[in-house]
Amino acid sequence: MGYFISFEGPDGSGKTTIATEVAKILEVKFPNKVVLTREPGGKNNIIAEDIRNILLNHADYKIDKRAEALLFAASRAQHVNDFILPNLKKK
C-alpha cells in the first residue's frame, strides 16, 4: 500500500502551491507513483466535484453551518472511496 500525504491550512496559505512542488520532487524520485488530488472535490469524481461547487459557490444562498460541515464530510467520503483508497492500494 502507498503513502498518503495531506497539506492543511487556511484558504490562501499556499497549500496547492506546496503540494504541487512536493509532488514534482517525489515524481522525480518515484516515477509514475505520485498522484495529486485536492479536497473538497477530487479528480474524476463527479459527485465530490458537484459538492465542491456547492461549497465554493454558495454566496447566492445561505447554507446552515451543520449542513456545510456535512457536505465537506460527504465530499471526502466519496473521494476517499472512489479515488484515494483505490490509488493507495495500487501504488
DSSP file (Angstrom, degrees, kcal/mol; ACC not computed):
  #  RESIDUE AA STRUCTURE BP1 BP2  ACC     N-H-->O    O-->H-N    N-H-->O    O-->H-N    TCO  KAPPA ALPHA  PHI   PSI    X-CA   Y-CA   Z-CA
    1    1 A M              0   0    0      0, 0.0    88,-0.2     0, 0.0    87,-0.1   0.000 360.0 360.0 360.0 148.0    0.0    0.0    0.0
    2    2 A G        -     0   0    0     86,-2.2     2,-0.3     1,-0.1    86,-0.1   0.022 360.0 -94.9 -81.8-169.9    1.2    3.5   -0.7
    3    3 A Y        -     0   0    0     88,-0.1     2,-0.5     2,-0.0    -1,-0.1  -0.798  23.5-147.5-109.8 152.2    1.5    6.6    1.4
    4    4 A F        -     0   0    0     -2,-0.3     2,-0.4     2,-0.0    80,-0.0  -0.985  13.1-172.1-122.5 122.4   -0.9    9.5    1.9
    5    5 A I        -     0   0    0     -2,-0.5     2,-0.4     2,-0.0    -2,-0.0  -0.958   4.3-167.2-117.0 131.5    0.4   13.0    2.5
    6    6 A S        -     0   0    0     -2,-0.4     2,-0.5     2,-0.0    -2,-0.0  -0.952   9.8-155.4-121.8 137.5   -2.0   15.8    3.4
    7    7 A F        -     0   0    0     -2,-0.4     2,-0.3     2,-0.0     8,-0.0  -0.958  18.5-171.8-111.4 123.4   -1.4   19.5    3.5
    8    8 A E        +     0   0    0     -2,-0.5    -2,-0.0     7,-0.0     0, 0.0  -0.832  22.9 110.8-116.1 151.9   -3.6   21.5    5.8
    9    9 A G        -     0   0    0     -2,-0.3     3,-0.1     5,-0.0     5,-0.1  -0.863  61.0 -64.9 162.6 168.9   -4.0   25.3    6.3
   10   10 A P    >   -     0   0    0      0, 0.0     3,-1.7     0, 0.0     5,-0.3  -0.229  69.4 -72.2 -72.0 164.4   -6.4   28.2    5.8
   11   11 A D  T 3  S+     0   0    0      1,-0.3     0, 0.0     2,-0.1     0, 0.0  -0.283 120.7  18.1 -54.3 136.1   -7.6   29.5    2.4
   12   12 A G  T 3  S+     0   0    0     -3,-0.1    -1,-0.3     1,-0.1     0, 0.0   0.571  86.8 119.1  80.4   9.6   -4.8   31.3    0.6
   13   13 A S  S <  S-     0   0    0     -3,-1.7    -2,-0.1    -4,-0.0    -1,-0.1   0.567  88.3-101.9 -86.9  -7.5   -2.0   29.8    2.7
   14   14 A G  S  > S+     0   0    0     -4,-0.2     4,-2.6    -5,-0.1     5,-0.3   0.651  73.3 140.6 100.8  17.4   -0.3   28.1   -0.3
   15   15 A K  H  > S+     0   0    0     -5,-0.3     4,-2.9     1,-0.2     5,-0.2   0.925  76.1  46.1 -59.0 -46.9   -1.3   24.5    0.2
   16   16 A T  H  > S+     0   0    0      2,-0.2     4,-2.4     1,-0.2    -1,-0.2   0.912 112.7  50.4 -64.4 -42.6   -1.8   23.9   -3.5
   17   17 A T  H  > S+     0   0    0      2,-0.2     4,-2.0     1,-0.2    -2,-0.2   0.937 115.2  42.3 -60.5 -48.2    1.5   25.5   -4.4
   18   18 A I  H  X S+     0   0    0     -4,-2.6     4,-2.8     2,-0.2     5,-0.2   0.920 113.9  51.2 -67.3 -43.9    3.4   23.5   -1.8
   19   19 A A  H  X S+     0   0    0     -4,-2.9     4,-2.4    -5,-0.3    -1,-0.2   0.903 110.3  50.0 -61.1 -40.7    1.6   20.2   -2.7
   20   20 A T  H  X S+     0   0    0     -4,-2.4     4,-2.0    -5,-0.2    -1,-0.2   0.917 112.5  46.6 -63.8 -43.7    2.3   20.7   -6.4
   21   21 A E  H  X S+     0   0    0     -4,-2.0     4,-2.0     2,-0.2    -2,-0.2   0.907 112.9  48.7 -66.4 -42.2    6.0   21.3   -5.7
   22   22 A V  H  X S+     0   0    0     -4,-2.8     4,-2.7     1,-0.2     5,-0.2   0.908 109.7  53.2 -63.9 -41.2    6.3   18.3   -3.4
   23   23 A A  H  X S+     0   0    0     -4,-2.4     4,-2.4    -5,-0.2    -1,-0.2   0.900 107.8  51.0 -60.6 -41.2    4.6   16.1   -5.9
   24   24 A K  H  X S+     0   0    0     -4,-2.0     4,-1.3     2,-0.2    -1,-0.2   0.917 111.9  46.9 -61.6 -43.9    7.1   17.2   -8.6
   25   25 A I  H  X S+     0   0    0     -4,-2.0     4,-1.4     1,-0.2     3,-0.3   0.928 114.4  46.5 -64.7 -45.6   10.0   16.4   -6.3
   26   26 A L  H  X S+     0   0    0     -4,-2.7     4,-3.2     1,-0.2    -1,-0.2   0.863 106.3  59.3 -65.9 -35.5    8.5   13.0   -5.4
   27   27 A E  H  < S+     0   0    0     -4,-2.4    -1,-0.2    -5,-0.2    -2,-0.2   0.843 102.6  53.6 -63.1 -33.3    7.7   12.2   -9.0
   28   28 A V  H  < S+     0   0    0     -4,-1.3    -1,-0.2    -3,-0.3    -2,-0.2   0.921 116.7  37.5 -65.3 -43.1   11.4   12.5   -9.9
   29   29 A K  H  < S+     0   0    0     -4,-1.4    -2,-0.2     1,-0.3    -1,-0.2   0.831 131.3  29.4 -77.8 -33.3   12.3   10.0   -7.1
   30   30 A F  S >< S-     0   0    0     -4,-3.2     3,-1.6    -5,-0.1     4,-0.3  -0.662  85.2-155.5-128.7  74.7    9.3    7.7   -7.7
   31   31 A P  T 3  S+     0   0    0      0, 0.0    -3,-0.1     0, 0.0    -4,-0.1  -0.206  75.3   1.2 -57.1 137.9    8.2    8.0  -11.4
   32   32 A N  T 3  S+     0   0    0      1,-0.1    -5,-0.1    -5,-0.1    -4,-0.0   0.683 111.5  91.7  60.4  22.1    4.6    7.2  -12.2
   33   33 A K    <   +     0   0    0     -3,-1.6     2,-0.5    -6,-0.1    -1,-0.1   0.406  61.2  90.3-121.3  -1.6    3.8    6.5   -8.5
   34   34 A V        -     0   0    0     -4,-0.3     2,-0.4   -11,-0.1    -2,-0.1  -0.848  49.2-175.0-104.8 131.1    2.7   10.0   -7.4
   35   35 A V        -     0   0    0     -2,-0.5     2,-0.4    49,-0.0    52,-0.0  -0.992   7.5-160.4-124.7 125.6   -1.0   11.0   -7.5
   36   36 A L        +     0   0    0     -2,-0.4     2,-0.3   -16,-0.0     7,-0.1  -0.894  22.0 153.2-108.3 133.6   -2.0   14.6   -6.7
   37   37 A T        -     0   0    0     -2,-0.4     2,-0.3     5,-0.1     5,-0.1  -0.828  23.9-143.2-144.1-177.9   -5.6   15.5   -5.7
   38   38 A R        -     0   0    0     -2,-0.3     5,-0.1     0, 0.0    -2,-0.0  -0.972  19.6 -94.6-150.0 162.6   -7.5   18.1   -3.7
   39   39 A E  S    S+     0   0    0     -2,-0.3     2,-0.2     3,-0.1     3,-0.1  -0.967  91.3  37.9-134.9 152.1  -10.5   18.5   -1.4
   40   40 A P  S    S+     0   0    0      0, 0.0     2,-0.4     0, 0.0    -1,-0.1   0.644 131.6   5.9 -68.0 159.8  -13.3   19.2   -1.5
   41   41 A G  S    S-     0   0    0     -2,-0.2     2,-0.2     2,-0.0     8,-0.2  -0.811  77.7-158.1 102.7-143.4  -13.8   17.5   -4.8
   42   42 A G    >   -     0   0    0     -2,-0.4     3,-1.1    -3,-0.1     7,-0.1  -0.666  31.9 -49.1 142.0 164.1  -11.2   15.5   -6.5
   43   43 A K  T 3  S-     0   0    0      1,-0.3     5,-0.1    -2,-0.2     3,-0.1  -0.362 114.9  -8.4 -66.4 136.0  -10.1   14.1   -9.8
   44   44 A N  T 3  S+     0   0    0      1,-0.1     2,-0.5    -2,-0.1    -1,-0.3   0.807  97.4 125.1  51.4  38.5  -12.6   12.3  -11.9
   45   45 A N    <>  -     0   0    0     -3,-1.1     4,-2.5     1,-0.2     5,-0.2  -0.829  36.4-176.7-131.2  94.5  -15.2   12.3   -9.2
   46   46 A I  H  > S+     0   0    0     -2,-0.5     4,-2.4     1,-0.2     5,-0.2   0.892  83.1  48.8 -60.8 -44.2  -18.5   13.9  -10.4
   47   47 A I  H  > S+     0   0    0      2,-0.2     4,-2.2     1,-0.2    -1,-0.2   0.951 114.1  44.7 -63.0 -50.5  -20.3   13.7   -7.0
   48   48 A A  H  > S+     0   0    0      1,-0.2     4,-2.1     2,-0.2    -1,-0.2   0.865 114.0  51.1 -63.1 -36.0  -17.4   15.2   -5.0
   49   49 A E  H  X S+     0   0    0     -4,-2.5     4,-2.3     2,-0.2    -1,-0.2   0.884 108.2  51.4 -69.1 -38.5  -16.9   17.9   -7.6
   50   50 A D  H  X S+     0   0    0     -4,-2.4     4,-1.8    -5,-0.2    -2,-0.2   0.916 110.9  48.3 -62.9 -42.3  -20.6   18.8   -7.5
   51   51 A I  H  X S+     0   0    0     -4,-2.2     4,-2.6     1,-0.2    -2,-0.2   0.906 108.9  54.6 -63.7 -40.3  -20.4   19.1   -3.7
   52   52 A R  H  X S+     0   0    0     -4,-2.1     4,-2.8     1,-0.2     5,-0.3   0.918 105.7  52.4 -57.6 -44.3  -17.3   21.3   -4.1
   53   53 A N  H  X S+     0   0    0     -4,-2.3     4,-1.4     1,-0.2    -1,-0.2   0.889 110.1  48.2 -61.6 -39.3  -19.2   23.6   -6.5
   54   54 A I  H  < S+     0   0    0     -4,-1.8    -1,-0.2     2,-0.2    -2,-0.2   0.944 114.2  46.5 -63.3 -47.4  -22.0   24.0   -3.9
   55   55 A L  H >< S+     0   0    0     -4,-2.6     3,-0.5     1,-0.2    -2,-0.2   0.875 118.5  39.6 -65.3 -38.9  -19.4   24.6   -1.1
   56   56 A L  H 3< S+     0   0    0     -4,-2.8    -1,-0.2     1,-0.2    -2,-0.2   0.644 121.9  40.8 -88.0 -14.4  -17.4   27.2   -3.0
   57   57 A N  T >< S+     0   0    0     -4,-1.4     3,-0.6    -5,-0.3    -1,-0.2  -0.137  72.7 115.8-126.2  38.4  -20.2   29.0   -4.7
   58   58 A H  G X   +     0   0    0     -3,-0.5     3,-1.0     1,-0.2     5,-0.1   0.142  39.1 106.7 -96.6  23.0  -22.9   29.3   -2.1
   59   59 A A  G 3  S+     0   0    0      1,-0.2    -1,-0.2    -3,-0.1    -2,-0.1   0.767  73.7  63.2 -67.2 -23.9  -22.8   33.1   -1.9
   60   60 A D  G <  S+     0   0    0     -3,-0.6     2,-0.3     1,-0.1    -1,-0.2   0.667 114.1  24.7 -75.6 -16.0  -26.2   33.1   -3.7
   61   61 A Y  S <  S-     0   0    0     -3,-1.0     2,-0.5    -4,-0.0    -1,-0.1  -0.974  84.3-106.4-146.6 158.2  -27.9   31.3   -0.9
   62   62 A K        -     0   0    0     -2,-0.3     2,-0.5    -3,-0.0    -3,-0.1  -0.741  31.8-163.6 -90.6 128.8  -27.5   30.8    2.9
   63   63 A I        -     0   0    0     -2,-0.5     2,-0.0    -5,-0.1    -5,-0.0  -0.945  23.0-116.8-115.1 132.1  -26.2   27.4    4.0
   64   64 A D     >  -     0   0    0     -2,-0.5     4,-2.6     1,-0.1     5,-0.2  -0.363  23.0-125.7 -62.2 140.4  -26.5   26.2    7.5
   65   65 A K  H  > S+     0   0    0      1,-0.2     4,-2.4     2,-0.2     5,-0.2   0.867 111.0  50.2 -59.5 -38.8  -23.1   25.6    9.1
   66   66 A R  H  > S+     0   0    0      2,-0.2     4,-2.3     1,-0.2    -1,-0.2   0.913 110.8  49.1 -66.3 -41.1  -24.0   22.0   10.1
   67   67 A A  H  > S+     0   0    0      2,-0.2     4,-2.1     1,-0.2    -2,-0.2   0.902 110.2  51.9 -63.4 -40.1  -25.2   21.3    6.5
   68   68 A E  H  X S+     0   0    0     -4,-2.6     4,-2.1     2,-0.2    -2,-0.2   0.925 109.7  48.6 -61.9 -44.9  -21.9   22.8    5.2
   69   69 A A  H  X S+     0   0    0     -4,-2.4     4,-2.2     1,-0.2    -1,-0.2   0.894 111.0  50.8 -62.3 -40.2  -19.8   20.5    7.5
   70   70 A L  H  X S+     0   0    0     -4,-2.3     4,-2.6     2,-0.2    -1,-0.2   0.859 107.5  53.3 -67.3 -34.6  -21.8   17.5    6.4
   71   71 A L  H  X S+     0   0    0     -4,-2.1     4,-2.7     2,-0.2    -2,-0.2   0.912 108.4  49.9 -65.4 -41.8  -21.3   18.4    2.7
   72   72 A F  H  X S+     0   0    0     -4,-2.1     4,-2.3     1,-0.2    -2,-0.2   0.933 112.9  47.3 -58.7 -45.1  -17.5   18.6    3.4
   73   73 A A  H  X S+     0   0    0     -4,-2.2     4,-2.6     2,-0.2    -2,-0.2   0.894 111.8  50.0 -64.8 -40.1  -17.7   15.1    5.0
   74   74 A A  H  X S+     0   0    0     -4,-2.6     4,-2.3     2,-0.2     5,-0.2   0.915 110.6  49.5 -65.0 -42.9  -19.8   13.7    2.2
   75   75 A S  H  X S+     0   0    0     -4,-2.7     4,-2.4     1,-0.2    -2,-0.2   0.923 112.9  47.4 -61.1 -44.5  -17.4   15.0   -0.4
   76   76 A R  H  X S+     0   0    0     -4,-2.3     4,-3.1     2,-0.2     5,-0.3   0.927 110.4  51.8 -63.7 -45.5  -14.4   13.5    1.5
   77   77 A A  H  X S+     0   0    0     -4,-2.6     4,-2.3     1,-0.2    -1,-0.2   0.919 113.1  45.0 -58.1 -44.9  -16.2   10.1    1.9
   78   78 A Q  H  X S+     0   0    0     -4,-2.3     4,-2.7     2,-0.2     5,-0.3   0.920 115.2  47.4 -65.0 -44.4  -16.9    9.9   -1.8
   79   79 A H  H  X>S+     0   0    0     -4,-2.4     4,-2.3    -5,-0.2     5,-2.0   0.898 112.7  48.4 -66.0 -42.5  -13.4   11.0   -2.8
   80   80 A V  I  <>S+     0   0    0     -4,-3.1     5,-2.5     3,-0.2    -1,-0.2   0.940 116.6  43.3 -62.3 -47.4  -11.7    8.6   -0.3
   81   81 A N  I  <5S+     0   0    0     -4,-2.3    -2,-0.2    -5,-0.3    -1,-0.2   0.910 123.8  33.5 -66.0 -44.2  -13.9    5.7   -1.5
   82   82 A D  I  <5S+     0   0    0     -4,-2.7    -1,-0.2    -5,-0.2    -2,-0.2   0.724 136.4   6.2 -89.3 -23.1  -13.7    6.4   -5.3
   83   83 A F  I  X5S+     0   0    0     -4,-2.3     4,-1.8    -5,-0.3    -3,-0.2   0.726 120.2  49.0-128.5 -52.8  -10.2    7.8   -5.7
   84   84 A I  I  ><S+     0   0    0     -5,-2.0     4,-2.6     2,-0.2     5,-0.2   0.969 112.9  43.4 -67.2 -55.4   -7.8    7.8   -2.7
   85   85 A L  H  ><S+     0   0    0     -5,-2.5     4,-2.4     1,-0.2     5,-0.2   0.919 113.7  50.6 -59.7 -46.4   -8.2    4.2   -1.5
   86   86 A P  H  > S+     0   0    0      0, 0.0     4,-1.4     0, 0.0    -1,-0.2   0.896 113.4  46.8 -59.1 -37.2   -8.0    2.7   -4.9
   87   87 A N  H  X S+     0   0    0     -4,-1.8     4,-1.0     2,-0.2    -2,-0.2   0.882 110.5  51.6 -71.0 -37.8   -4.9    4.7   -5.7
   88   88 A L  H  < S+     0   0    0     -4,-2.6   -86,-2.2     1,-0.2     3,-0.3   0.893 109.6  51.2 -63.4 -39.2   -3.2    3.8   -2.4
   89   89 A K  H  < S+     0   0    0     -4,-2.4    -1,-0.2     1,-0.2    -2,-0.2   0.835 112.3  44.3 -69.3 -32.6   -3.9    0.1   -3.0
   90   90 A K  H  <        0   0    0     -4,-1.4    -1,-0.2     1,-0.2    -2,-0.2   0.599 360.0 360.0 -90.4  -9.6   -2.3    0.0   -6.5
   91   91 A K     <        0   0    0     -4,-1.0    -1,-0.2    -3,-0.3    -2,-0.2   0.452 360.0 360.0 -90.0 360.0    0.8    2.1   -5.6
